[in-house]
């Protein structure tokens, strides 16, 4: 994959992650106590693979840093060498994606940002919640499987199949998300590194 194609996929991934988070802002989060934390920080590696019956499969991988203070969220995506390719900053008033060349895209709503960056609407849900340990299923979850410790481990929500595993004190360290629509299949794998 060319560097330009890699950057486009990183920007798309950043937009999807930001929109998932924004959708989580409007959903109730009964299992989270944001008042007791000043910052929720997760970093690690990601891999994204997209397949379409009419096109060659595309894949991209790199690193991510996820910072969430409750009212503000930022996501940095880096290439395998550690250079920031895209940064998304999300506040309750909107979201801004900044590309490596300094170009910015702003939108007031998740749908508007998704349309602007991807050129299409994509169903979004609460990845912000999924990065935490979930003991009580959230509204909209189905096909729920709990693990032996009473944590939500596998579920479907808004068209995404989600598998959570390798839990630490903050939440899962492995998240596998898959989405299929017609001939299109998207798989996202997040591996959280130890602090």
NORMO-V241925 format. One line per field, one symbol per residue. phi: phi as a letter, one per 20 degrees, with the letter a starting at -180 (. if undefined). psi: psi as a letter, one per 30 degrees, with the letter a starting at -180 (. if undefined). burial: # if it has 9 or more other ideal C-beta (glycine too) atoms within 8 Angstrom, else .. A space follows every 50 residues. Layout:
BEGIN
phi=???
psi=???
burial=???
END
This chain:
BEGIN
phi=.ffffffffffffffffffffgfffeefcfeddffecebdccbrcccccc ccgecffccbbrdbcdccdnebcccdddfgenffebcddccfeqccddeg enfccdbfcgffffffeembecfcbeggfffdfdedgegnfbleceefem dfdcadblndeccdblfdfeqfdcccdcbcbmeecccccddeeff
psi=kleeeeeeeeeeeeeeeeeeeeefefkkiffkifffkekjkklbllkkkk kkeglkkkkklallkjkjgefkkkkkkllffgkkekkkkklffakkkklf gfkkkkkfleeeeeeeefglkkklaifeefflkjfkklkfklhkklafgg kkeklkkhfkkkkklhkaffakfkkjkkkkjbgkkkkkkkjklk.
burial=....###.################..#.#.#........########### #......###.########..########.....#######..######. ....###..#.####.##.....###########...#..#..#...... #######..#####..#...#########....#########...
END
